[in-house]
Amino acid sequence: MLTDVSGIIIQGRNTALRQIDTTQVITYWLVGRRIVEFYQKGKLRAEYGEQVLIRLSSDLLSRFGKGFSVDNLENMRHLYMEFPKVFKISETLSRKSSVPYSGLKSETSSRILSWSHYCELMKEDNLNARAFYEIESAQNGWSMRELRRQMDSLLYERLCLSKDKKKVKELSRKGQIIEKPEDVVKNPYILEFLGLKEETSYTETQLEQAVIDNLQHFLLELGKGFTFVARQKRITIINRHYFIDLVLYNRFLKCFVLVDFKRGELTHADAGQMNFYLNYFRENETAEGENPPVGIILTSKKNVVYSKYVLGNLNNKIFASKYKLALPTEKELDRKLRIEERR
């Protein structure tokens, strides 16, 4: 009884908080629309328009308190201009309605992000990337902090590296769609949250322990649908014991995903070992209706040509991706994107 009632109360509070966020965004969107209409109607010069905002900000602050600085009013204006499809304008409803939001209809309440989310999204100049982050935030329930981290780690650009041109275009319209194992793989994976330094010496065991200590962040970095199953999973064959670093499950792929950490460059022995693990899992762990397991080898160094020959013609799906312990720069990923386009 206590558990059920507590669940109802928590769900009600969460719904109320989401409704508050939605109402705030609608209010700010309407304020932004009014500011834009005022600018356009009066055809204000830039310097005069700035003075109007300063005066409006001062009046609103004295009447309603914080939240209406000049910068915030500018953000409200940009919200209306840059996110016109957040709401559908209902042209058939009466202007005389006393309900302030009756002229607006959101696509769904759950699709509207918080004001903080939109402020963060407006920092992204690439419109395709911005559309992608907006979709992913809504679909995955990212907090503003998680959204900021994904933007800082250039998730959109990293996904572009591993997709063809058609798939890249779909990212900004549909977000990340997972239909096959290749859709979940990124290159590189950014593990800056582990707190390890690129230049310092650390073992594979230390790397694995750091991942376990930051498991929530690691699963977020991996992407959609991943859940933790086991670490150092032991498998025994003819009295010989072997240990898999991490065993995960992806609900979209409906299969186990085995992860191995390698300090250094990928070798043919690493690929053979992962292939061995996958063969075992396919025969002994995979249930009826599930798809064959997938392997991901995370290495600190990766040679594309060598990896192609090491992983070619294996009977299992094995991917090798590089991991980085620091956030990438846009210049680094832009250079990689240009290299990929030339291939």
Secondary structure, 3 states (H helix, E strand, C coil): CHHHHHHHHHHHHHHHHHHHHHHHHHHHHHHHHHHHHHHHHHCCCHHHHHHHHHHHHHHHHHHHCCCCCHHHHHHHHHHHHHCHHHEEECCCCCCCCCCCCCCEEECCHHHCCCHHHHHHHCCCCCHHHHHHHHHHHHHHCCCHHHHHHHHHCCHHHHHHHCCCHHHHHHHHHHCCCCCCHHHHCCCCEECHHHCCCCCCCCCHHHHHHHHHHCHHHHHHHHCCCEEEEEEEEEEEECCEEEEEEEEEEECCCCEEEEEEEEEEECCHHHHHHHHHHHHHHHHHCCCCCCCCCEEEEEEEECCHHHHHHHHCCCCCEEEEEEEECCCCCHHHHHHHHHHHHHC
